[in-house]
């Protein structure tokens, strides 16, 4: 019998996340989407703003990723993010909108450049233009359920804010996304 040295490949993504209290409030909204509209897929990850879409890496390279992200975070400074209202990507996605925030897009651009240069990401692995938001229903939201949910949600008021003091590396455990590492910004360790 020939034995192969199989390496495991892990699935990650990089995101900003609100503080725990706000994450809990958003989780309650996601639970409402599941209960009322059968859309529970968004519950598989904590409330977040994606900076880098999911990517796969050999588990042997985890330390290199962690070191590069830690070094990168040390050059970033905290900034405020404000939530306001709901939005939709018809016909399957409902989300919480963010007030326009140049800090998020500039952070994502710097992160993209670092991933390409320091971690040898391919252009296909890199998130293209992002529209920052916090998803509350996706994938398993049917077109019919979207048609029921969106008219009422569109006029609902939601506000809140948090200071982004770090970004996070999330890792898929086979069922849902776990917070794997947090990378504090300069002066926030």
C-alpha positions, 0 to 999 in steps of 0.5 A: 500500500502506497501512502501519500503525504496529503496536505490539508487545505484550509478555507479563509477570508478576511473581514472587518467585524463590529464589536460583540454587542452589535454582532449579537444584534445583527445575529438576531436580524439574521435569525429573523430572516431564517424564521420568517423567510427560511434564509439561514445561510447568513448565520454561518458567519458572524456579522462582518464586512468582507475585505477579501473573499474566501481563498484556499491555502495549504495549512502549512502556510498558515504561519506565513499568512498570519505574520504578513497580516499582523505586519500589515495591520501594524500600519493601519489606524482605527476608523469609525463605521456607521450603519444606516438602513437596509439594501438589497442585491435582487433577487437573493441578498438582503444586507445592512448598508454602511454610510460611505466610508473611504477608509474601508475601500482604501484599506481593501486596496492596500490589503489587495496590493499586499496579498498580491506582492507578499502572499503570492495571491493570483489576480483571480483570488483577489476581491475585485471592487467591493461594495461594503455591507453586512449580509443578513440573508443570502443564497438560500433566500428564495426569489419569492421570500425576497419579494416578501421580505424586501418591501417591509425591510426597505423602510425599516430603520437600523442604525449603529456604529463601531470603531474598526480597531482591527481586522479578522481572519476567519476560517471555515470549519466544514460547516460555518466560519470561525474567527481564527485570528484578530489583527489589531491596528497600530496603537490598538494592541 
